[in-house]
């Protein structure tokens, strides 16, 4: 069978398609060439650098905050502790160009304005290392935790960190002594030796600041793997943190609470010391604040409210408040007068209600006067006229010398920041301060604790303690024991600052006068009596208006013009265990009416003879200004 011929059909590519193919092949070739060049550049030329960035993004070194040390009172009750806190941490690099949107979304989940998160980002500054987290919010509530955990895909760069948060179980109780913590500032970082990084919490006030090095722990480190959104995948390696040291205080929490309750809603301060050692048993300052607000991160509005408050709740009045001590200062004047023999126990003065001096008439607090007065009666009934005469005889320099011997006008040395030393004037002080000579008439005001004289409640408590223990001036201290993170125990020993160098007879006469201030019927401090305990004390009134003005009218007027009430005391008389000073600011009357009852409650509680609240009639009498403005 014959084969059929095969016809080959020739299809030629049109010229226009040939050109297109050439162009397409050229484009593909160029694209592959560019990709190849780029791969060569990234893998060969910058290979080492890209590998570093990759590992830096995937594996990070995370700082683990260490818990600060726990603080106990003298009886083992916890005063400062730590508890877990959920903190919001933001890594801007993980958010990339979506930073602004991420912050806006985050603010919505936290229930606040976006602008409130910006200060935290700006505060990190340019010193922050890349991929170092910024703590935007501390101690987020459970609702916020749930919201952030369920919307992680919407929040690249945002994560939750569990960290120890400072916790003050008794809130404002003892806040000024214990202090508070806050985020480390740039100035503190500059002064630090490298132990802190941005975002760490440091002591800002009180014990937290004074003993920061003992309380701070050693932070740990974690090497963690994260995904593209910055979320933690796993922990690769970990160096555990170490807690800070444990502190045991001399403070008695139960007594502190009693003192706080006794002062009530009044502004002022109470300081109680053990005169045998200088231990601080209680330290109250009103108004107070809640340090827990600072521990969780204080808001700008909260901070502004505190610093703009005219009552200055952040100030520790016990060590920073300086006030004229009023007639409580008379015990120092009496001490100097006896030592210098300008008076004896038998020196007599007639008080007719005041004395003329130059063009002025210096009044006694008791209208009509005290009649014949000796030193003992002058202390017991707080006669101004007697001390005017004593002050003139002793002179301002003599008064200053013995005030200094008893610790006034000098730092007590307590381990608290910003302690004030008050003012004990003398001729040289006035010449240095005002460039003027001392005038004798000014001595009369100084002799009764007015004029230029000022002191802190802690100084006055220390003065009472010095008289109580026989003339030994001790440094007040409130930390009894420090147990370091390594287990080493440091027992803090009492420290003697100096001796007043007073004769036994001088101490005996002043102390007996103070005892009868409380224990005798004519004493101005009768309201400080504690059943079964001999209490020695001295009342005082710190005048806010000038001498010679109508004090009764001032005490009925605006509160800021009313007198402060003072009372200092020690007990038991024969073997003192506690020395105390109390000031009630703008009480509007004398120390016998307003400060002595406060001290009575503290002493009654201390000695275990607290009979409960006084009947309503007695409470009303305690708050009513006396008709004679007893000092």
DONULUM-11734 format. One record per residue (C-alpha): residue number from 1; residue in one letter; x, y, z. Coordinates in pm, 1 decimal. Layout:
N
  num  residu        c1        c2        c3
  NUM       a         X         Y         Z
...
//
This chain:
631
  num  residu        c1        c2        c3
    1       x       0.0       0.0       0.0
    2       x     153.3     318.7    -102.4
    3       x     227.9     576.0     174.0
    4       x      71.4     910.4     161.9
    5       x     300.0    1210.1     157.0
    6       x     325.7    1416.0     488.2
    7       x     275.8    1783.8     452.1
    8       x     466.8    2002.1     709.6
    9       x     288.2    2321.3     785.4
   10       x     530.0    2600.9     849.1
   11       x     403.9    2866.0    1099.5
   12       x     621.9    3167.5    1116.0
   13       x     612.6    3397.6    1422.9
   14       x     504.9    3737.0    1323.1
   15       x     774.5    3996.4    1366.3
   16       x     575.4    4196.6    1622.7
   17       x     555.4    3891.3    1855.7
   18       x     925.8    3823.7    1822.5
   19       x    1003.1    4165.8    1958.8
   20       x     772.2    4112.2    2251.5
   21       x     934.7    3782.1    2341.0
   22       x    1277.3    3934.3    2335.4
   23       x    1162.5    4214.1    2564.1
   24       x     994.6    3967.3    2803.6
   25       x    1301.4    3746.8    2819.0
   26       x    1515.0    4052.5    2880.0
   27       x    1289.0    4169.2    3163.6
   28       x    1295.4    3828.1    3329.7
   29       x    1671.7    3813.0    3294.1
   30       x    1714.8    4159.0    3445.1
   31       x    1473.6    4074.4    3732.4
   32       x    1662.3    3755.2    3815.4
   33       x    1986.9    3946.3    3792.5
   34       x    1860.3    4209.0    4035.2
   35       x    1735.5    3942.7    4272.5
   36       x    2067.8    3768.6    4251.7
   37       x    2258.1    4086.7    4315.4
   38       x    2031.5    4168.0    4611.5
   39       x    2076.5    3820.1    4755.6
   40       x    2451.3    3850.0    4712.9
   41       x    2444.8    4189.7    4885.4
   42       x    2236.9    4068.9    5179.8
   43       x    2400.5    3729.3    5225.2
   44       x    2759.7    3803.0    5134.9
   45       x    2822.7    4174.4    5168.5
   46       x    2596.8    4232.0    5476.3
   47       x    2549.5    3873.3    5584.4
   48       x    2705.0    3910.1    5928.1
   49       x    2506.1    4224.7    6004.4
   50       x    2176.1    4068.6    5891.9
   51       x    2238.1    3761.2    6103.2
   52       x    2297.0    3989.6    6405.6
   53       x    1970.5    4178.9    6344.5
   54       x    1781.4    3855.0    6299.6
   55       x    1904.2    3710.6    6626.0
   56       x    1848.7    4044.5    6802.6
   57       x    1487.6    4044.9    6688.5
   58       x    1421.0    3680.3    6766.6
   59       x    1618.1    3634.8    7090.9
   60       x    1614.8    3906.0    7355.4
   61       x    1766.5    3956.2    7696.3
   62       x    1489.2    4058.6    7935.7
   63       x    1555.2    4210.7    8279.2
   64       x    1356.0    4050.0    8561.3
   65       x    1280.6    4296.9    8845.8
   66       x    1371.7    4174.9    9194.6
   67       x    1134.5    4207.3    9490.6
   68       x    1235.4    4471.2    9744.1
   69       x    1294.1    4357.2   10099.6
   70       x    1005.9    4310.3   10342.5
   71       x     975.5    4548.3   10641.0
   72       x     849.7    4433.3   10983.3
   73       x     761.6    4620.8   11300.5
   74       x     931.1    4536.5   11631.9
   75       x     678.4    4257.1   11696.5
   76       x     716.2    4086.3   11359.0
   77       x     412.1    4235.5   11188.6
   78       x     456.4    4315.6   10819.8
   79       x     450.9    4689.6   10746.4
   80       x     576.3    4680.4   10385.7
   81       x     546.4    4384.5   10150.8
   82       x     529.7    4294.5    9780.4
   83       x     253.0    4146.3    9569.6
   84       x     232.5    4041.3    9202.8
   85       x     146.6    4309.5    8951.7
   86       x      55.4    4288.9    8582.6
   87       x     251.4    4559.7    8403.0
   88       x     198.6    4671.6    8043.0
   89       x     529.4    4671.9    7852.9
   90       x     568.6    4829.4    7508.3
   91       x     851.5    4772.1    7259.0
   92       x     815.0    5043.3    6990.7
   93       x    1040.2    4861.0    6742.5
   94       x     795.5    4567.8    6729.4
   95       x     510.6    4801.5    6640.2
   96       x     705.0    4962.0    6355.7
   97       x     511.4    5229.8    6171.6
   98       x     193.7    5133.0    6357.3
   99       x     315.3    5277.3    6687.1
  100       x      58.1    5554.2    6701.9
  101       x    -228.3    5320.9    6613.6
  102       x    -109.4    5061.9    6866.8
  103       x    -103.9    5321.0    7145.5
  104       x    -450.0    5440.3    7051.2
  105       x    -585.3    5084.1    7053.2
  106       x    -408.4    5006.9    7380.6
  107       x    -555.7    5315.5    7546.3
  108       x    -901.9    5202.3    7442.6
  109       x    -856.8    4860.9    7601.0
  110       x    -725.2    5022.6    7918.7
  111       x   -1015.7    5266.0    7930.0
  112       x    -816.2    5588.4    7914.6
  113       x    -701.9    5861.7    7677.1
  114       x    -420.9    5794.3    7431.7
  115       x    -239.2    6107.5    7551.6
  116       x    -199.9    5946.2    7892.2
  117       x      34.2    5684.1    7742.9
  118       x     259.6    5925.0    7555.2
  119       x     449.9    6055.0    7862.1
  120       x     568.4    5700.6    7936.5
  121       x     705.6    5664.3    7583.2
  122       x     870.6    6006.9    7585.8
  123       x    1016.3    5950.1    7933.6
  124       x    1216.3    5654.6    7802.3
  125       x    1420.0    5903.4    7601.7
  126       x    1696.6    5842.7    7352.7
  127       x    1910.5    5656.8    7608.0
  128       x    1690.7    5347.9    7577.3
  129       x    1844.7    5055.5    7395.4
  130       x    1664.7    4911.1    7093.0
  131       x    1403.5    4650.6    7185.2
  132       x    1418.6    4749.5    7552.1
  133       x    1062.9    4744.5    7689.5
  134       x     893.3    5057.7    7821.9
  135       x     659.7    5011.5    8118.3
  136       x     348.4    5211.6    8026.6
  137       x     115.7    5098.4    8305.4
  138       x     168.6    4914.0    8631.8
  139       x     -76.6    4697.0    8819.7
  140       x    -342.0    4667.4    8549.0
  141       x    -670.9    4528.7    8677.7
  142       x    -805.7    4191.2    8570.2
  143       x   -1040.5    4342.3    8312.5
  144       x    -745.5    4509.7    8144.6
  145       x    -540.2    4190.2    8154.9
  146       x    -817.8    3994.8    7980.2
  147       x    -862.8    4266.7    7718.0
  148       x    -492.7    4275.4    7629.4
  149       x    -449.9    3898.1    7624.2
  150       x    -747.7    3846.2    7392.2
  151       x    -640.7    4118.2    7147.2
  152       x    -269.0    4052.5    7112.9
  153       x    -285.2    4049.0    6733.2
  154       x    -407.4    4409.5    6744.0
  155       x    -122.1    4512.8    6971.9
  156       x     218.2    4429.5    6821.9
  157       x     493.9    4524.0    7064.3
  158       x     261.9    4516.8    7366.8
  159       x     297.0    4248.7    7632.3
  160       x     210.2    4184.0    7996.2
  161       x     482.4    4129.8    8253.0
  162       x     429.1    3991.9    8602.2
  163       x     647.0    4194.3    8840.1
  164       x     664.2    4249.0    9216.2
  165       x     475.8    4557.8    9328.7
  166       x     532.9    4735.7    9660.7
  167       x     242.2    4691.8    9896.3
  168       x     166.5    4886.2   10215.5
  169       x    -101.4    4683.2   10397.8
  170       x    -192.0    4965.5   10638.1
  171       x    -215.9    5237.6   10373.9
  172       x    -146.3    5585.7   10517.5
  173       x     -45.3    5449.6   10860.9
  174       x     318.1    5546.1   10913.0
  175       x     344.8    5663.4   10552.8
  176       x     589.3    5947.0   10622.8
  177       x     829.0    5719.9   10808.4
  178       x     800.7    5427.8   10565.5
  179       x     805.8    5647.6   10255.0
  180       x     718.9    5528.9    9904.2
  181       x     875.4    5406.4    9580.8
  182       x     859.6    5541.5    9227.7
  183       x    1016.1    5497.0    8887.3
  184       x    1382.2    5593.7    8875.6
  185       x    1441.9    5939.7    8730.6
  186       x    1713.4    6045.1    8489.3
  187       x    1897.2    6235.4    8763.2
  188       x    1889.9    5927.3    8986.2
  189       x    2019.4    5712.7    8702.7
  190       x    2304.1    5957.4    8655.1
  191       x    2397.7    5936.1    9024.3
  192       x    2353.5    5559.3    9047.3
  193       x    2642.8    5319.2    9012.3
  194       x    2475.7    5122.8    8735.1
  195       x    2247.6    4901.0    8941.6
  196       x    1932.6    5059.7    8803.7
  197       x    1792.9    5091.6    8452.8
  198       x    1508.9    5303.5    8319.9
  199       x    1172.7    5177.9    8443.7
  200       x    1309.5    5033.0    8770.3
  201       x    1147.5    5128.0    9100.2
  202       x    1351.0    5308.5    9367.0
  203       x    1288.7    5454.4    9710.6
  204       x    1172.1    5814.3    9689.4
  205       x    1101.9    5910.7   10051.1
  206       x    1129.9    5794.9   10409.9
  207       x    1272.2    5455.0   10492.8
  208       x    1236.5    5343.4   10131.4
  209       x    1485.0    5611.8   10028.2
  210       x    1715.5    5606.8   10331.7
  211       x    1760.9    5227.9   10317.8
  212       x    1723.8    5182.6    9943.6
  213       x    2054.9    4997.6    9907.7
  214       x    1950.5    4746.4   10173.1
  215       x    1600.0    4700.2   10034.4
  216       x    1680.3    4677.8    9665.5
  217       x    1726.1    4327.9    9529.9
  218       x    1943.3    4197.8    9248.8
  219       x    1746.0    4172.7    8922.6
  220       x    1757.1    3856.9    8716.6
  221       x    1785.9    3802.9    8340.1
  222       x    1596.1    3590.3    8091.7
  223       x    1698.7    3502.1    7739.1
  224       x    1366.5    3468.1    7558.4
  225       x    1258.9    3384.7    7204.9
  226       x     988.0    3607.0    7055.2
  227       x     780.3    3596.2    6739.4
  228       x     739.8    3864.6    6474.5
  229       x     496.3    4060.2    6695.4
  230       x     734.1    4059.9    6988.1
  231       x     531.3    3799.6    7180.5
  232       x     721.1    3562.0    7402.5
  233       x     750.9    3210.1    7261.0
  234       x     977.1    3043.2    7515.2
  235       x    1250.1    3107.9    7771.4
  236       x    1586.8    2984.8    7650.4
  237       x    1796.4    3065.1    7956.0
  238       x    1736.8    3229.4    8293.0
  239       x    1937.8    3390.7    8571.6
  240       x    1707.1    3416.5    8876.4
  241       x    1660.6    3741.9    9068.6
  242       x    1743.7    3785.3    9439.1
  243       x    1517.0    3960.9    9687.0
  244       x    1634.5    4262.1    9886.5
  245       x    1724.7    4261.0   10254.7
  246       x    1469.5    4233.4   10534.3
  247       x    1431.6    4518.7   10784.3
  248       x    1291.9    4497.6   11136.1
  249       x    1192.7    4834.7   11279.5
  250       x    1175.3    4969.8   11632.6
  251       x     827.4    5092.9   11542.8
  252       x     534.5    4941.9   11730.2
  253       x     251.3    4911.3   11478.5
  254       x     -11.5    4886.0   11750.7
  255       x     116.4    5200.4   11924.3
  256       x     149.0    5376.7   11589.6
  257       x    -215.3    5303.2   11519.9
  258       x    -315.8    5426.9   11865.4
  259       x    -124.1    5752.8   11812.5
  260       x    -275.6    5798.4   11467.7
  261       x    -622.1    5741.9   11612.5
  262       x    -555.9    5981.7   11901.3
  263       x    -458.6    6265.7   11666.7
  264       x    -775.8    6197.6   11469.4
  265       x    -857.6    6438.3   11188.8
  266       x    -637.2    6714.9   11328.3
  267       x    -321.6    6828.0   11149.1
  268       x      -3.5    6782.2   11346.3
  269       x     250.4    6527.0   11458.0
  270       x     330.1    6280.6   11736.0
  271       x     671.0    6129.5   11807.0
  272       x     728.6    5865.2   12074.9
  273       x    1081.5    5754.1   12169.9
  274       x    1236.1    5509.2   12412.4
  275       x    1458.0    5743.1   12620.5
  276       x    1681.9    5451.2   12719.5
  277       x    1793.7    5380.1   12363.6
  278       x    1657.7    5640.1   12120.5
  279       x    1430.9    5388.6   11947.4
  280       x    1137.3    5541.5   11762.3
  281       x     821.8    5374.8   11893.9
  282       x     574.7    5579.0   11691.8
  283       x     587.7    5864.9   11441.8
  284       x     266.5    6020.3   11312.4
  285       x     226.1    6309.5   11071.2
  286       x    -110.5    6448.0   10960.9
  287       x    -237.3    6488.6   10698.1
  288       x     -96.2    6171.6   10545.9
  289       x    -108.6    6002.4   10205.7
  290       x    -140.2    5647.3   10076.3
  291       x     198.3    5520.1    9949.5
  292       x      20.4    5247.2    9750.1
  293       x     -75.1    5518.6    9499.9
  294       x     293.7    5572.2    9421.5
  295       x     369.3    5200.1    9406.7
  296       x     118.8    5139.7    9126.1
  297       x     233.1    5451.8    8938.8
  298       x      83.0    5784.3    9038.4
  299       x    -118.3    5971.3    8776.8
  300       x     -32.0    6330.2    8693.1
  301       x    -363.1    6455.6    8832.3
  302       x    -303.9    6271.7    9160.1
  303       x      46.7    6412.6    9189.9
  304       x     -72.5    6763.3    9114.9
  305       x    -341.6    6734.1    9382.9
  306       x     -82.2    6631.4    9643.2
  307       x     176.3    6899.3    9565.2
  308       x     -84.2    7175.3    9536.8
  309       x    -256.1    7084.5    9862.5
  310       x    -200.7    7378.6   10099.9
  311       x    -169.3    7140.4   10394.0
  312       x     135.5    6975.0   10231.2
  313       x      50.5    6609.9   10302.0
  314       x     381.4    6489.5   10157.7
  315       x     580.8    6671.5   10428.1
  316       x     676.6    6469.7   10732.8
  317       x     587.7    6720.5   11003.1
  318       x     771.5    6515.7   11264.8
  319       x    1111.4    6594.9   11111.0
  320       x    1038.2    6867.8   10855.7
  321       x     783.2    7082.9   11037.6
  322       x     936.6    7369.6   11232.8
  323       x     718.3    7550.1   11485.8
  324       x     772.8    7785.4   11779.6
  325       x     775.8    7543.4   12076.3
  326       x     593.4    7786.8   12304.5
  327       x     604.1    7711.8   12675.9
  328       x     748.4    7362.5   12626.4
  329       x    1073.9    7555.5   12570.9
  330       x    1060.5    7678.7   12929.8
  331       x    1214.7    7355.2   13056.1
  332       x    1530.0    7439.2   12858.3
  333       x    1532.2    7794.0   12996.6
  334       x    1479.4    7664.1   13351.0
  335       x    1767.7    7418.1   13303.0
  336       x    2005.6    7694.5   13197.7
  337       x    1891.7    7928.1   13475.2
  338       x    1957.4    7665.1   13744.0
  339       x    2291.9    7563.5   13595.8
  340       x    2411.2    7924.1   13578.0
  341       x    2263.6    8001.1   13921.8
  342       x    2072.9    8304.5   13794.7
  343       x    1781.7    8162.0   13994.2
  344       x    1745.9    7908.6   14272.5
  345       x    1446.7    7695.7   14367.6
  346       x    1361.2    7968.5   14617.5
  347       x    1382.6    8268.8   14383.4
  348       x    1049.6    8450.5   14394.8
  349       x     876.3    8671.6   14141.5
  350       x     536.2    8836.4   14160.1
  351       x     321.4    8786.8   13851.4
  352       x      54.9    9054.5   13808.7
  353       x     -40.0    8951.5   13457.6
  354       x     257.7    9094.8   13270.4
  355       x     560.5    9324.5   13283.0
  356       x     639.9    9651.6   13104.2
  357       x     956.1    9663.4   12898.1
  358       x    1040.7    9974.0   12699.7
  359       x     729.4   10077.4   12511.7
  360       x     578.5    9730.7   12526.8
  361       x     382.5    9536.4   12783.3
  362       x     463.6    9164.5   12781.9
  363       x     158.7    8976.4   12902.6
  364       x     130.6    8654.6   13092.1
  365       x    -111.7    8400.3   12949.1
  366       x    -314.1    8419.6   13270.3
  367       x    -507.8    8742.2   13291.2
  368       x    -462.4    8882.6   13640.1
  369       x    -139.4    8691.2   13695.3
  370       x     -21.6    8404.9   13915.6
  371       x      75.7    8609.7   14219.6
  372       x     394.4    8501.8   14403.2
  373       x     582.9    8247.4   14189.6
  374       x     897.7    8040.2   14237.1
  375       x    1065.6    7814.9   13980.4
  376       x     858.8    7507.3   14061.3
  377       x     528.6    7691.3   14041.0
  378       x     641.1    7871.3   13725.8
  379       x     694.9    7535.7   13551.5
  380       x     376.1    7379.1   13690.4
  381       x     150.3    7672.6   13602.9
  382       x     360.7    7793.0   13307.9
  383       x     400.1    8151.2   13431.2
  384       x     528.2    8374.5   13150.8
  385       x     629.0    8661.5   13380.0
  386       x     868.2    8441.9   13576.7
  387       x    1040.4    8328.1   13257.2
  388       x    1055.0    8682.0   13119.7
  389       x    1264.4    8770.0   13425.6
  390       x    1472.3    8452.5   13400.4
  391       x    1536.3    8512.6   13033.1
  392       x    1667.0    8864.4   13099.7
  393       x    1903.6    8731.2   13364.0
  394       x    2029.5    8438.3   13160.1
  395       x    2053.7    8628.4   12832.2
  396       x    1983.6    8498.2   12485.0
  397       x    2330.7    8345.0   12449.4
  398       x    2287.6    8156.0   12775.8
  399       x    1946.0    8032.3   12665.6
  400       x    2091.6    7919.2   12331.7
  401       x    2375.9    7728.9   12499.7
  402       x    2148.5    7512.5   12711.8
  403       x    1895.9    7466.4   12433.4
  404       x    2180.9    7327.1   12224.2
  405       x    2289.9    7100.0   12508.1
  406       x    1940.6    6952.9   12506.6
  407       x    1952.1    6900.2   12129.5
  408       x    1752.5    7195.9   12000.4
  409       x    1882.9    7381.6   11696.4
  410       x    2084.2    7070.8   11601.1
  411       x    2006.9    6775.8   11374.5
  412       x    1895.3    6468.9   11565.7
  413       x    2076.0    6255.3   11309.3
  414       x    1777.6    6032.2   11235.4
  415       x    1810.3    5841.5   10907.3
  416       x    1534.7    6027.5   10724.2
  417       x    1576.9    6265.2   10430.0
  418       x    1536.6    6641.9   10461.6
  419       x    1541.7    6672.7   10840.3
  420       x    1506.6    7034.2   10954.8
  421       x    1704.4    7167.6   11250.0
  422       x    1487.5    7460.5   11354.4
  423       x    1629.5    7782.0   11495.8
  424       x    1780.0    7866.4   11832.8
  425       x    1878.7    8233.2   11802.7
  426       x    2167.4    8409.2   11969.4
  427       x    2347.8    8738.7   11915.2
  428       x    2581.0    8598.4   11650.0
  429       x    2294.1    8430.3   11465.2
  430       x    2102.3    8756.6   11433.1
  431       x    2410.0    8949.7   11323.3
  432       x    2480.5    8685.3   11059.6
  433       x    2119.0    8652.0   10948.4
  434       x    1998.4    9013.2   10956.0
  435       x    2314.5    9217.1   11003.5
  436       x    2165.1    9367.2   11320.1
  437       x    2249.2    9359.9   11691.1
  438       x    2036.1    9168.5   11938.8
  439       x    1781.2    9372.3   12134.5
  440       x    1709.6    9280.1   12493.3
  441       x    1335.6    9292.1   12437.8
  442       x    1368.2    9003.9   12192.9
  443       x    1504.0    8787.7   12473.1
  444       x    1169.4    8801.1   12652.8
  445       x     993.8    8638.7   12358.4
  446       x    1267.6    8376.8   12325.4
  447       x    1238.8    8291.7   12697.3
  448       x     885.7    8159.6   12645.3
  449       x     960.8    7978.7   12319.2
  450       x     837.2    8246.5   12080.8
  451       x    1007.1    8497.6   11855.1
  452       x    1274.8    8339.8   11638.8
  453       x    1272.1    8005.3   11823.4
  454       x    1156.0    7703.9   11621.9
  455       x    1189.6    7328.4   11664.7
  456       x    1059.4    7007.2   11514.6
  457       x     838.2    6759.4   11702.2
  458       x    1122.1    6505.2   11685.2
  459       x    1359.8    6751.9   11853.1
  460       x    1107.1    6818.1   12127.8
  461       x    1056.2    6444.6   12183.9
  462       x    1433.6    6406.6   12202.6
  463       x    1450.3    6692.4   12454.8
  464       x    1194.1    6511.8   12673.2
  465       x    1393.5    6189.7   12635.8
  466       x    1717.4    6364.7   12734.4
  467       x    1560.2    6501.6   13052.8
  468       x    1403.0    6162.2   13122.2
  469       x    1723.5    5958.2   13095.1
  470       x    1944.1    6189.7   13301.6
  471       x    2096.4    6413.1   13034.9
  472       x    2216.6    6170.2   12765.3
  473       x    2132.9    6284.1   12414.8
  474       x    2082.4    5983.9   12186.6
  475       x    2041.5    5955.4   11813.4
  476       x    1680.7    5856.1   11731.7
  477       x    1668.6    5546.0   11512.5
  478       x    1391.3    5329.1   11372.6
  479       x    1566.6    5031.6   11207.3
  480       x    1655.5    4765.7   11462.3
  481       x    1784.8    4484.7   11243.0
  482       x    1888.2    4434.1   10880.4
  483       x    1905.2    4082.7   10733.8
  484       x    2082.5    4095.1   10399.9
  485       x    1998.7    3883.8   10096.0
  486       x    2305.9    3674.5   10182.0
  487       x    2168.3    3603.1   10529.9
  488       x    2405.4    3831.1   10717.9
  489       x    2242.4    3998.5   11018.7
  490       x    2323.0    4353.3   11124.2
  491       x    2193.2    4459.7   11463.0
  492       x    2168.7    4838.0   11494.0
  493       x    2308.2    4955.0   11828.2
  494       x    2193.6    5271.0   12012.4
  495       x    2422.0    5568.7   11963.8
  496       x    2504.1    5847.4   12208.6
  497       x    2540.6    6190.1   12048.6
  498       x    2652.6    6370.8   12360.8
  499       x    2587.8    6463.1   12720.8
  500       x    2398.9    6769.3   12840.6
  501       x    2640.6    6793.1   13139.6
  502       x    2374.2    6895.4   13388.9
  503       x    2388.9    6872.7   13764.6
  504       x    2171.0    6609.7   13926.7
  505       x    1999.7    6879.5   14127.8
  506       x    1910.8    7069.5   13811.2
  507       x    1761.5    6762.2   13648.8
  508       x    1572.5    6674.8   13966.6
  509       x    1414.0    7018.9   13999.2
  510       x    1310.9    7042.7   13634.1
  511       x    1178.2    6686.4   13629.9
  512       x     978.1    6739.0   13950.5
  513       x     824.5    7050.9   13802.0
  514       x     726.3    6855.0   13490.8
  515       x     573.5    6581.0   13705.8
  516       x     350.6    6827.5   13885.1
  517       x     245.5    6982.6   13553.4
  518       x      45.3    6662.1   13513.3
  519       x       1.2    6519.8   13861.3
  520       x     -87.9    6830.1   14066.5
  521       x    -426.4    7001.4   14065.4
  522       x    -275.4    7334.9   13966.9
  523       x     -78.8    7188.8   13674.6
  524       x    -165.2    7283.3   13318.9
  525       x    -133.4    6923.9   13192.5
  526       x    -384.5    6740.5   13410.2
  527       x    -556.4    6591.1   13105.8
  528       x    -250.5    6376.2   13040.6
  529       x    -295.4    6167.7   13355.4
  530       x    -290.7    5790.7   13320.7
  531       x    -432.6    5588.5   13612.5
  532       x    -156.6    5420.1   13809.1
  533       x     127.7    5593.0   13619.3
  534       x     321.0    5903.5   13719.4
  535       x     350.2    6116.1   13407.2
  536       x     578.3    6418.0   13372.2
  537       x     511.3    6674.2   13101.9
  538       x     500.7    7032.4   12985.3
  539       x     229.6    7214.4   12796.1
  540       x     285.7    7482.7   12536.7
  541       x     106.4    7715.3   12298.9
  542       x     268.7    7824.3   11976.0
  543       x     127.8    8162.0   11878.8
  544       x      43.2    8226.0   11516.4
  545       x     -61.0    8590.1   11569.6
  546       x     184.0    8843.7   11707.6
  547       x     234.6    8901.5   12076.9
  548       x       0.3    9164.2   12212.8
  549       x    -284.0    9089.1   11971.5
  550       x    -614.8    8953.0   12090.8
  551       x    -536.8    8580.3   12095.8
  552       x    -886.5    8485.5   12210.3
  553       x   -1033.3    8657.4   11907.2
  554       x    -771.4    8502.0   11679.4
  555       x    -854.2    8155.8   11812.2
  556       x   -1218.5    8211.2   11726.2
  557       x   -1136.9    8331.2   11376.4
  558       x    -992.4    8165.5   11066.6
  559       x    -823.5    7835.1   11141.3
  560       x    -490.4    7939.4   10989.9
  561       x    -465.9    8215.6   11252.9
  562       x    -528.0    7990.3   11552.8
  563       x    -259.3    7885.6   11798.8
  564       x     -80.7    7550.2   11782.1
  565       x    -105.8    7326.4   12089.7
  566       x     204.4    7145.8   12225.1
  567       x     265.2    6881.1   12486.7
  568       x     582.7    6691.6   12574.3
  569       x     601.4    6414.9   12832.9
  570       x     779.6    6109.7   12967.9
  571       x     664.7    5821.0   13187.6
  572       x     681.2    5652.4   13430.0
  573       x     844.1    5931.2   13626.2
  574       x    1087.5    5716.2   13829.7
  575       x    1192.8    5483.7   13545.1
  576       x    1097.7    5640.7   13209.9
  577       x    1019.6    5401.1   12925.4
  578       x     862.7    5640.9   12679.5
  579       x     914.0    6006.9   12588.3
  580       x     666.6    6179.1   12362.7
  581       x     597.8    6508.3   12186.9
  582       x     272.1    6614.8   12024.6
  583       x     171.4    6922.5   11829.5
  584       x    -185.2    6989.1   11717.0
  585       x    -171.5    7254.7   11447.5
  586       x    -412.9    7547.9   11465.5
  587       x    -594.0    7388.5   11759.1
  588       x    -716.3    7727.9   11874.9
  589       x    -612.0    7686.6   12236.3
  590       x    -348.8    7567.9   12480.5
  591       x    -156.7    7244.0   12493.6
  592       x    -328.3    7145.7   12816.5
  593       x    -666.2    7148.0   12644.1
  594       x    -581.2    7000.1   12305.8
  595       x    -242.2    6822.8   12299.4
  596       x    -234.9    6671.4   12650.6
  597       x    -549.4    6458.5   12593.1
  598       x    -394.7    6323.6   12273.9
  599       x     -77.8    6220.1   12459.0
  600       x    -290.0    6070.3   12736.2
  601       x    -451.3    5830.7   12489.5
  602       x    -112.9    5722.1   12354.8
  603       x      33.5    5667.9   12702.6
  604       x    -278.2    5485.2   12822.6
  605       x    -252.3    5252.0   12527.4
  606       x     120.9    5200.9   12580.5
  607       x      77.0    5106.8   12944.1
  608       x    -220.7    4885.1   12869.2
  609       x    -467.9    5095.5   13066.7
  610       x    -672.4    5232.2   12780.3
  611       x   -1023.0    5263.4   12921.0
  612       x   -1183.7    5328.1   12583.9
  613       x   -1332.4    5652.7   12455.7
  614       x   -1426.4    5918.4   12707.0
  615       x   -1795.5    5987.6   12774.8
  616       x   -1948.2    6245.9   12538.6
  617       x   -1940.4    6517.0   12805.1
  618       x   -1568.7    6467.2   12863.9
  619       x   -1498.3    6464.1   12490.4
  620       x   -1678.1    6793.9   12452.6
  621       x   -1478.4    6943.7   12738.6
  622       x   -1154.1    6820.4   12585.4
  623       x   -1226.5    7001.9   12260.6
  624       x   -1352.2    7324.1   12420.9
  625       x   -1090.9    7603.5   12444.9
  626       x   -1013.1    7682.4   12811.1
  627       x   -1125.8    8017.2   12939.7
  628       x    -777.3    8098.0   13067.5
  629       x    -590.5    7979.4   12752.9
  630       x    -376.8    7750.4   12964.6
  631       x     -33.5    7688.7   12826.7
//
